[in-house]
Amino acid sequence: MVDLKKLLSDLNSIKTTKEPRLEILIIQLYMEHFLNEIINYKSGNLPHDTIRENLTIPTKTSIIKKWEIINEDHKKVIDTLAKTRNDLIHNLLIDFKKIEQRLKSVNFDFIRNSKDKRVKLLSRLKPYNRLTFSSILIIGILYHKLLNLKGKPCPQSLNLELEKNGEEWESRIKLIERKV
């Protein structure tokens, strides 16, 4: 099974490129993988090709929201990720202003730290970074929910860390592994 360690490894491998298309594509691939896995499991093993070829991301998020696996805020972030991915993949020239405008309408306040307090510092990141980090954390939620559905313990989780470096905020996702 694909896990969170693999996700972070794939993202770290492209970090030096500073190419937003690669980062969004990897995040979207993982997001869609876990959406497909959940739908496949909950639907009684509907063929993966049927899910991939016939269901759009908004349809998938509507289905799993109906199953109460994600909430409305999660759905909006996932759907925004899909739209951003489409912008980046289908347009040679990237219109970052258009993307930033879309991202300003998304509520990222659902993200919490380990003490269950709202991470207000996340708003200090650029909208694009808020999208990528919140999407990665939602992938962690989907991973956990999938394992719960299958009755398996969850050996991994993700934690967002923010640190001020001069005038800029640096952020990173930390993998937490547990013995199960």
C-alpha positions in Angstrom: 0.0 0.0 0.0 1.2 3.5 -0.8 1.9 5.4 2.4 2.7 8.9 3.7 6.5 8.3 3.8 6.4 7.6 0.0 4.5 10.9 -0.5 7.0 13.0 1.4 9.9 11.2 -0.3 8.4 12.0 -3.7 7.8 15.6 -2.8 11.3 16.0 -1.3 12.9 14.5 -4.5 11.6 17.5 -6.6 12.1 20.3 -4.0 15.2 21.7 -5.7 13.4 22.1 -9.0 11.1 24.8 -7.6 8.6 23.8 -10.3 5.0 24.2 -9.1 3.6 21.9 -11.8 5.6 18.9 -10.5 4.6 19.6 -6.9 0.9 20.0 -7.7 1.0 16.9 -10.0 2.5 14.7 -7.3 0.0 16.0 -4.6 -2.9 15.5 -7.0 -1.7 11.9 -7.9 -1.6 10.9 -4.2 -4.9 12.7 -3.5 -6.7 10.9 -6.3 -5.1 7.6 -5.4 -6.6 7.7 -1.9 -9.9 9.0 -3.1 -10.0 6.1 -5.6 -9.0 3.6 -2.9 -11.7 4.8 -0.5 -14.4 4.7 -3.2 -13.2 1.3 -4.4 -13.4 -0.1 -0.8 -16.7 1.4 0.1 -18.4 0.5 -3.2 -17.5 -3.1 -2.9 -14.5 -3.1 -5.1 -15.7 -1.2 -8.1 -13.0 -1.6 -10.8 -10.2 1.1 -10.5 -10.5 1.8 -14.2 -14.2 2.6 -13.8 -13.5 5.0 -10.9 -10.6 6.7 -12.7 -12.2 7.0 -16.1 -15.8 7.9 -15.2 -15.6 10.0 -12.0 -14.3 13.5 -11.8 -12.6 14.8 -8.7 -15.6 16.9 -7.7 -17.8 13.8 -8.1 -15.4 11.7 -6.0 -15.3 14.4 -3.3 -19.1 14.6 -3.3 -19.3 10.9 -2.8 -16.9 10.6 0.1 -18.3 13.8 1.7 -21.7 12.0 1.6 -20.1 9.1 3.3 -18.8 11.6 6.0 -15.2 10.7 5.3 -14.4 14.4 4.6 -16.1 17.6 5.5 -17.0 20.6 3.3 -13.8 22.4 4.0 -11.8 19.3 2.9 -13.9 19.0 -0.2 -13.3 22.7 -1.2 -9.5 22.3 -0.8 -9.5 19.0 -2.8 -11.6 20.6 -5.6 -9.4 23.7 -5.6 -6.4 21.5 -5.9 -7.9 19.8 -8.9 -8.7 23.2 -10.6 -5.2 24.4 -9.9 -3.7 21.2 -11.3 -5.8 21.7 -14.4 -4.6 25.3 -14.8 -1.0 24.2 -14.4 -1.2 21.2 -16.7 -3.3 22.6 -19.5 -1.7 26.1 -19.8 1.9 26.6 -20.9 2.0 30.0 -19.3 0.9 30.0 -15.7 -1.4 32.7 -14.6 -0.4 32.9 -10.9 -2.7 35.8 -10.3 -5.8 33.8 -11.4 -4.7 30.9 -9.2 -4.0 33.2 -6.2 -7.5 34.8 -6.6 -9.1 31.3 -6.5 -7.1 30.4 -3.4 -8.1 33.5 -1.5 -11.7 32.2 -1.4 -10.8 28.9 0.2 -11.0 28.5 4.0 -7.9 26.9 5.4 -8.9 27.4 9.1 -9.8 23.7 9.5 -6.1 22.8 9.8 -5.1 22.3 13.4 -1.9 21.6 15.3 -1.2 18.7 17.7 -2.8 20.7 20.5 -6.1 21.0 18.5 -5.8 24.8 18.3 -6.3 26.5 14.9 -3.0 27.2 13.2 -3.4 30.9 12.6 0.2 31.1 11.3 -0.8 29.2 8.2 -2.4 32.4 7.0 1.0 33.9 6.8 2.0 31.6 4.1 1.4 32.5 0.5 -1.9 31.1 -0.8 -0.2 28.6 -3.1 1.7 27.2 -0.1 -1.4 27.0 2.0 -3.0 24.9 -0.8 -0.1 22.5 -1.0 0.3 22.1 2.7 -3.4 21.7 3.4 -3.7 19.2 0.5 -0.9 17.2 1.9 -2.5 17.1 5.4 -5.8 16.1 3.8 -4.0 13.2 2.1 -2.9 12.2 5.6 -6.5 12.3 6.7 -7.6 10.2 3.7 -4.8 7.7 4.4 -5.9 7.4 8.1 -9.6 7.0 7.1 -8.8 4.3 4.5 -6.9 2.3 7.1 -9.8 2.8 9.6 -12.3 1.6 7.0 -10.2 -1.5 6.5 -9.9 -2.1 10.2 -6.1 -1.6 10.2 -4.1 0.6 12.6 -2.6 3.8 11.3 1.3 3.7 11.6 1.9 7.2 10.2 0.6 10.7 10.5 1.6 14.2 9.4 2.4 17.3 11.3 2.8 20.8 9.9 5.6 22.8 11.3 6.0 26.6 10.8 9.1 28.6 11.7 9.9 32.3 11.1 13.1 32.9 9.2 13.7 36.6 9.0 10.7 38.1 7.3 9.6 34.9 5.7 7.8 31.9 7.2 9.2 28.4 6.4 6.9 25.4 6.6 7.5 21.7 6.5 5.5 18.6 6.9 6.9 16.1 9.4 6.2 12.4 9.2 5.3 10.8 12.6 5.7 7.0 12.6 4.3 4.8 15.3 4.7 1.1 16.0 1.4 -0.7 15.6 
